Amino acid sequence: MQKSRTGRRLIATTLLSAALTAGMVACSSSDDGGDAAAEPSANESVLGTPNKATGTPVTIGFVSEGQSQSIDVTDEIRGAEAAANYANEYLGGIGGHPIQVKSCQALAQPAVATDCANQMVQAKAAAVVGPTPGELDNLVDVLSPAKIPLVIHSGTTQKGLSSPGVFSLTNGTAYFAISATAAKDEGLKNTVGVAIGVPGAEGPTRQLGSLIWGNAGLDFSVVGIPPGTADMTPQISAAGADADNFFVIGNDSFCTSAFKAIKTTKPNAPIFAIDRCVTIGGGSSIPNGYEDINVATALNLSPDAPDSQLYSAVLAKYGDGAKFGQLSSAGYAPMLGMIKALNAAKVTDPTQQTVMEAMKTAPPTEYPLTNGIMFQCNGKQIPISPNICSADGILAKATKNGELTDFQQVTIDPKLYATPSA
């Protein structure tokens, strides 16, 4: 038993670094990037039949990095508020109670994040929602002891994985498992991970990647390359001599150099990458651009998808100018996902206590903007953490210009996360 606990602690620690890398990449640009070719037209009919909430208001907190000198992700806040306003008008709020969103901007500063959490305690928020918080531990340190549910899009720090009352609606580690599962399904045998050479990426890619690819029955090795390396051809040529596919993790500029080297040395080898590797128009220096690169992602922002049609209509009506894309969806999806779970659990008097219990007992609920991926926060989704509410993810294909198409749900076997028994 002790070995099992130790193994889980080890994996949780490596995920902390992976999460920090994801946060670094997510904050590397102040614009919305955009995953889709175009925003779908806003058709208000998809909103459904009005069902206005008329009960006493309930306060739900939302914490975002917000706007500072280096970043502007305030569309996350507008996306969350749009989801709440839509729920108030069309879904009966939460159990008939209209939602009042109390937002706070953490400004990528731990002390400010702590202050945001304390504001939520003072406001007696029934729950606090967030995207993928860069200062997740600061929120957890305040909200978990106060027994206020913290519901986030994803979060994989050690505290986020283990502290009571934290609910990560998507699998923040799925980038690895999606790519390993897809490689196995394609009959590939030998993956080389190309990781940006910083501790927050290279270490987790070696440790977590070796675990997941190994459990999938595939060979896996990693080459770490320093950021800013313009020509990675020598390193990738040496490391990938026997590779039949590659997995790339880093920010967009790092990935661009990696893609160029891979397509030069092994032009026919499949490439898997995280979604932050690909930006619209960013592949002009890559042979054939981003064409056919497999992109692991959490949301399906295809303009033709039914979820996107609803999302676009909600933004048009309630979004206060928020753009369709990565930022607003990071607020919209967890807010609407939580609301739907609570209503599925038939909460009638939303308080901190009833919301906490309802999140644990709600039936499987479809996560917004995934077109079919279900989450359930019963602590049984993947073995490394009771706080992760879904195992599955999405794999898309990139076009030459960096638009994502052909979104496919990837069902992830929780056994990929099983630690060695001895």
DAMOMO-V22873 format. One record per backbone hydrogen bond with DSSP energy under -1.0 kcal/mol. NH is the residue of the N-H (numbers start at 1). CO is the residue of the C=O. If there is no record, write none. Layout:
NH/CO
NH/CO
//
This chain:
5/1
6/2
7/3
8/4
9/5
10/6
11/7
12/8
13/9
14/10
15/11
16/12
17/13
18/14
19/15
20/16
21/17
22/18
23/19
24/20
25/21
26/22
27/23
28/25
34/32
46/43
47/44
48/45
51/89
53/88
55/96
58/98
60/100
61/127
62/102
63/129
64/104
68/71
73/66
76/73
78/74
79/75
80/76
81/77
82/78
83/79
84/80
85/81
86/82
87/83
88/84
89/85
90/86
91/87
92/51
93/87
94/97
96/92
97/94
100/58
102/60
104/62
106/64
107/65
109/106
113/109
114/110
115/111
116/112
117/113
118/114
119/115
120/116
121/117
122/118
123/119
124/121
125/120
126/59
128/149
129/61
130/151
139/135
140/136
141/137
143/139
144/140
146/142
147/144
148/143
150/165
151/128
152/167
153/130
153/131
154/131
161/157
162/158
163/159
166/163
167/150
168/387
169/152
170/153
174/171
176/173
177/173
178/174
179/175
180/176
181/177
182/178
183/179
184/180
185/181
186/182
187/184
188/183
191/219
192/245
193/221
194/247
195/223
196/249
197/225
198/196
201/198
202/198
205/201
206/202
207/203
208/204
209/204
210/206
211/207
212/208
213/209
214/210
215/211
216/212
217/214
218/213
219/189
221/191
223/193
225/195
229/226
236/232
237/233
238/234
239/235
240/236
244/190
245/190
246/270
247/192
248/272
249/194
255/251
256/252
257/253
258/254
259/255
260/256
261/257
262/258
263/259
264/260
265/261
266/262
269/266
272/246
273/294
274/248
275/296
277/274
278/275
281/401
282/279
286/283
289/286
290/400
291/288
292/398
293/290
294/271
295/396
296/273
297/394
300/369
305/302
309/305
310/306
311/307
312/308
313/309
314/310
315/311
316/312
317/313
318/314
319/315
322/319
329/325
330/326
332/328
333/329
335/331
336/332
337/333
338/334
339/335
340/336
341/337
342/338
343/339
344/340
345/341
346/343
347/342
355/351
356/352
357/353
358/354
359/355
360/356
361/357
362/358
365/375
367/373
375/365
376/389
385/382
389/168
393/410
394/297
395/408
396/295
397/405
398/293
399/403
402/399
404/35
405/397
408/395
410/393
416/413
417/414
418/415
//
